[in-house]
Amino acid sequence: MADFKGKNVIITGASRGIGFALAQAFAAEGANLSLCATREEALKEAAEKLAQYGVKIYTQVVNIAQAEACESFVQNTVKELGTLDILVNNAGITKDNLTVRMSEKDWSDVLDVNLTGTFLMAKAALKVMFKKRCGSIVNLTSVVGQMGNPGQANYVASKAGVIGLTKTLAKEFGGRNVRVNAVAPGFVQTAMTDALPEDVKAKALEAIALKRFATTQDIAKAVLFLAGDDASYITGHVLAVNGGLYM
Ligand SMILES: NC(=O)c1ccc[n+]([C@@H]2O[C@H](COP(=O)([O-])OP(=O)(O)OC[C@H]3O[C@@H](n4cnc5c(N)ncnc54)[C@H](O)[C@@H]3O)[C@@H](O)[C@H]2O)c1
């Protein structure tokens, strides 16, 4: 495992689900955390649970779809923690519907958070990483961004966009020693997948080679691998963590 002791990590959408598991995994390795989400109370609760790791924790309510919010979040992170080493663009939303029933608002809301938000956070963080000629960004995409999924045109387009963005940033900033990669989870055991009807879950499991959904820790292990020095010569890569659902 790469050494994360004293590294400063921004994780967006860290109040729950995969983002919270990421915060736990980085903190367990000694990294300082800068966490954002949309709800103050949920962030406060997350920070309280993470206090046991004894690392520095900065939290801020941020809507990553807004440029000024992303800029201020990165600037405050540098002020509070000293610098920024790693950015994990994890925050994401869904607003599913068949295309003919999907409103333009639901289309743009999802694109604004998942794709524009990832761009804006990367842009703000890269200004710091570019100057220090060192940094690592990991973006959360999804298996559906690679294979398509009915009822999720907005989400799939946003996640496919994240893959293109990841590869482009990798090419733009590789010369500055900044690596940019993506993790593409399949089904992950979270509140979202718990709510799926049993028959939908059973059908999904049939298609997964490993015959189980991912735990949030399965995803965290892949993110930490790409974020740290164990992946020192890997950039522009999309790491599938889907249990063999899509190869
Ligand atoms: N859960 C899955 O099965 C699965 C599968 C593939 C990919 N993913 C991706 O992994 C990431 C995390 O998924 P999850 O299931 O843990 O999500 P979740 O819904 O449990 O948590 C989302 C987090 O993002 C935050 N957030 C939402 N909108 C935001 C905004 N505008 N600004 C800042 N923060 C915002 C929320 O506050 C929350 O902390 C997402 O990008 C998702 O698309 C999840």
The ligand as an SDF file (V2000), in Angstrom:
LIG
                    3D

 44 48  0  0  0  0  0  0  0  0999 V2000
  -23.7540    3.1030   -5.7140 N   0  0  0  0  0  0  0  0  0  0  0  0
  -23.4630    2.4910   -6.8600 C   0  0  0  0  0  0  0  0  0  0  0  0
  -23.8900    1.3500   -7.1200 O   0  0  0  0  0  0  0  0  0  0  0  0
  -22.5720    3.1780   -7.8780 C   0  0  0  0  0  0  0  0  0  0  0  0
  -22.2140    2.4910   -9.0430 C   0  0  0  0  0  0  0  0  0  0  0  0
  -21.3840    3.1020   -9.9740 C   0  0  0  0  0  0  0  0  0  0  0  0
  -20.9240    4.3910   -9.7600 C   0  0  0  0  0  0  0  0  0  0  0  0
  -21.2720    5.0670   -8.6230 N   0  0  0  0  0  0  0  0  0  0  0  0
  -20.7670    6.4290   -8.4420 C   0  0  0  0  0  0  0  0  0  0  0  0
  -20.0700    6.5360   -7.2150 O   0  0  0  0  0  0  0  0  0  0  0  0
  -20.2600    7.8270   -6.6580 C   0  0  0  0  0  0  0  0  0  0  0  0
  -20.8240    7.7230   -5.2500 C   0  0  0  0  0  0  0  0  0  0  0  0
  -22.0350    7.0010   -5.2920 O   0  0  0  0  0  0  0  0  0  0  0  0
  -22.8910    6.6560   -3.9670 P   0  0  0  0  0  0  0  0  0  0  0  0
  -23.8200    5.5750   -4.3380 O   0  0  0  0  0  0  0  0  0  0  0  0
  -21.9790    6.4950   -2.8100 O   0  0  0  0  0  0  0  0  0  0  0  0
  -23.7390    8.0230   -3.8280 O   0  0  0  0  0  0  0  0  0  0  0  0
  -24.6600    8.5520   -2.6060 P   0  0  0  0  0  0  0  0  0  0  0  0
  -25.9250    9.0450   -3.2080 O   0  0  0  0  0  0  0  0  0  0  0  0
  -24.7140    7.5690   -1.4880 O   0  0  0  0  0  0  0  0  0  0  0  0
  -23.8100    9.8200   -2.0860 O   0  0  0  0  0  0  0  0  0  0  0  0
  -23.6120   10.9140   -2.9200 C   0  0  0  0  0  0  0  0  0  0  0  0
  -22.8060   11.9570   -2.1910 C   0  0  0  0  0  0  0  0  0  0  0  0
  -22.6240   13.0530   -3.1090 O   0  0  0  0  0  0  0  0  0  0  0  0
  -23.0270   14.2520   -2.4940 C   0  0  0  0  0  0  0  0  0  0  0  0
  -23.5260   15.1840   -3.5030 N   0  0  0  0  0  0  0  0  0  0  0  0
  -24.6060   15.0460   -4.3130 C   0  0  0  0  0  0  0  0  0  0  0  0
  -24.7530   16.1400   -5.0920 N   0  0  0  0  0  0  0  0  0  0  0  0
  -23.7340   16.9740   -4.7730 C   0  0  0  0  0  0  0  0  0  0  0  0
  -23.3600   18.2690   -5.2070 C   0  0  0  0  0  0  0  0  0  0  0  0
  -24.0550   18.9380   -6.1460 N   0  0  0  0  0  0  0  0  0  0  0  0
  -22.2670   18.8630   -4.6460 N   0  0  0  0  0  0  0  0  0  0  0  0
  -21.5580   18.1970   -3.6950 C   0  0  0  0  0  0  0  0  0  0  0  0
  -21.8700   16.9800   -3.2390 N   0  0  0  0  0  0  0  0  0  0  0  0
  -22.9440   16.3780   -3.7690 C   0  0  0  0  0  0  0  0  0  0  0  0
  -24.0780   13.8650   -1.4760 C   0  0  0  0  0  0  0  0  0  0  0  0
  -24.1760   14.8650   -0.4860 O   0  0  0  0  0  0  0  0  0  0  0  0
  -23.4970   12.5400   -0.9690 C   0  0  0  0  0  0  0  0  0  0  0  0
  -22.5240   12.8130    0.0150 O   0  0  0  0  0  0  0  0  0  0  0  0
  -21.1670    8.5790   -7.6290 C   0  0  0  0  0  0  0  0  0  0  0  0
  -20.3930    9.3450   -8.5110 O   0  0  0  0  0  0  0  0  0  0  0  0
  -21.8790    7.4600   -8.3630 C   0  0  0  0  0  0  0  0  0  0  0  0
  -22.3130    7.8780   -9.6380 O   0  0  0  0  0  0  0  0  0  0  0  0
  -22.0870    4.4840   -7.6850 C   0  0  0  0  0  0  0  0  0  0  0  0
  1  2  1  0
  2  3  2  0
  2  4  1  0
  4  5  1  0
  4 44  2  0
  5  6  2  0
  6  7  1  0
  7  8  2  0
  8  9  1  0
  8 44  1  0
  9 10  1  0
  9 42  1  0
 10 11  1  0
 11 12  1  0
 11 40  1  0
 12 13  1  0
 13 14  1  0
 14 15  2  0
 14 16  1  0
 14 17  1  0
 17 18  1  0
 18 19  2  0
 18 20  1  0
 18 21  1  0
 21 22  1  0
 22 23  1  0
 23 24  1  0
 23 38  1  0
 24 25  1  0
 25 26  1  0
 25 36  1  0
 26 27  1  0
 26 35  1  0
 27 28  2  0
 28 29  1  0
 29 30  1  0
 29 35  2  0
 30 31  1  0
 30 32  2  0
 32 33  1  0
 33 34  2  0
 34 35  1  0
 36 37  1  0
 36 38  1  0
 38 39  1  0
 40 41  1  0
 40 42  1  0
 42 43  1  0
M  CHG  2   8   1  16  -1
M  END
$$$$
